[in-house]
Amino acid sequence: MTQPVLEVRNLVKAFSIGGGFFDRLQIGGGKLIAPEKVLNAVNGVSLSIAPGEVLALVGESGCGKSTVAKTVARIHAPTSGEIHIDGTEVSSLDQKELRPFRRKLQMIFQDPYASLNPRQRIKDIVIEPMRAQSDRKMSGRELDAEAIKLLGRVGLNAEQANRYPHQFSGGQRQRIGIARALSVRPKVIIADEPVSALDVSIQAQILNLMMDLRDEFGLSYLFVSHDLSVVHHIADRIAVMYLGFMVETASRDQLFANPRHPYTQALLSAAPSVDKSLRKPEVEIAGEVPSALNLPSGCCFRTRCPLAFSRCAVERPALRPQPGGGSVACHLHDPAPEAFTS
Amino acid sequence: MAEPLLDIRGLQTHFHTFGGLVKAVDGVSFDVKAGEIVGLVGESGGGKSVIGFSIVGLIDPPGKIVGGEIRFDGRDIAKLDERAMRRVRGREIAMVFQDPMTSLNPVYTVGRQMDEVLRLHTDLDKAARRARCIRMLEDVGISEADKRLDAYPHQFSGGMRQRVVIAIALLAGSRLIIADEPTTALDVTVQSQILKLMRRQVEDTGAAMILVTHDLAVVSEMADRVVVLYCGRVIERGLTDEIIANPAHPYTRGLLDSIPRIADRQHRLRQIPGTVPDIRSIGLGCSFRARCSRAQSLCAERSPDLAHVRGSLDAACHFPLEEAAR
């Protein structure tokens, strides 16, 4: 078996919120205390991506999918858990030690307006990571030539290379972001909602480009998206997240043909489609995602689940491998202990 | 045949900017009948939101309605002054916007904002108004409505806020609801709840709805008829099922092909090359010609008029697509 280019084990990320020490200060039980308020964004997520594979993380807002992406990219420091890039554990490395690994893992962001420096020419945007990270020493002219070649590959011409980001449309800016990510020849690209801000005709252009680049450069993607039809198009494997937990993983075809977790079923049936024939029997779920400040006991989905039963409130289901591939965290797909079979 | 509730003919809304004249809406015609949902679709810059704002008379300078008629229930409301328009807006025609946080006032309780509608548009007394507000909130699926009435918008989640906005829109018993990207900011499971709610309200009250959206999938599930806009013009219109199955305009075909299909996965998506042109630089000819694979010299010379193609479909194209053989 080939070694995964990215492997994450039991990743946990909790944000401490509620302001600084003095903001939190209050009197409790006759004493002055400063209780810590914690937002549990990611609660023990494991995943692995093989070379050339596209793994999609899907879920609704607040499910922690972007936090996973940003923690893996070490924009956030993980609270606990392991991150292996190309076989090396990096979660405990400091910024300086991390540097050589940053080159192997690059990120594309959702908002192509906020993620490019407005005062840099796009050529320089692409050159900067090469200068900072490449161990090849390149002359200014070589860097220029390389940047223009990369921009050409993503569909921008040499004459545009000296322009500034505001002179480009949203789709073109996303191409610039992709060229920047490619400039250090990464193995994995983390794409956080890369096409959500784009019109549908432009979205198709960018998705096609990403697929072509994967084949050409042998890239792997960790593709974060809320859009199931986009995910179906691009992903090999899909991991569904809810409230910071992974509730189901499966290959693309398996997930869409036979979703097993009630949440996955609801998500698939809620997604609107232009194909009439595809409209699934409704799995209706009421209400909205509970707050990550105050996670429900037991299963995270039980407050909205139409199939929840007594065990769901008591015991948190573990993500278990299923016969036929994939894994599900649901008591319905788990041999029940005696106490709950009545 | 019944007179349409709303009949828009040759609407032109232009913006005079420093960069030149922007013809955001340039000769748009369509109608909406009572009890019907009409979808306005197109990409950014198509003019779909400007049409919505034009109908309710909320076009601010430098924008101006420079031509055409907006006939609502037989009278041209584009010609009304602000005083008369205020009586139509909110009572006869209501609007639901994309971002519920910007359409609700953060410093007033939800109850007060709902009450305002009834105070302005009905002669009910205070207790009756409150009872009606509670019933409305319950209708849109908010539990403990009595208590929630005294809560502020920030105490609601995104989906709940949008329900409140819809409740406000429905309170006065409007006959036309313009929903501008009502679910774009919401998650899919919440989106499907809100869409179902809006569909049911249209069915129950017999009101008409204009659904403005960029999402063809939402339109195909909701609308009876679709109007496709590109660069401020109607380029195709017809019954939803017919447009989705067999569009006549190459742009509509391209839009549908750009959507990844779960039923029919291709290795590559068919894409429309290029981007939407600057609306000021189109000049003569068809606005879609630079991105169109069927364009010929005629397309650069003369802008095509909207004409009947087949079935329910009208398209503005010199070389419309044949019906695909099935």
Interface residues (C-beta under 8 A of the other chain):
Chain A: E60 S61 S169 G171 Q172 D199 V200 S201 I202 Q203 A204 Q205 L207 N208 M211 H226 L228 S229 V230 H232 H233 I234 F256 A266 L267 S269 A270 A271 P272 S273 V274 D275 K276 S277 L278 R279 I285 A286 E288 V289
Chain B: E43 S44 S157 G158 G159 M160 D187 V188 T189 V190 Q191 S192 Q193 L195 H214 D215 L216 A217 V218 S220 E221 D241 I244 G254 L255 L256 D257 S258 I259 P260 R261 I262 A263 D264 R265 H267 R268 L269 R270 Q271 I272 P273 T275 V276
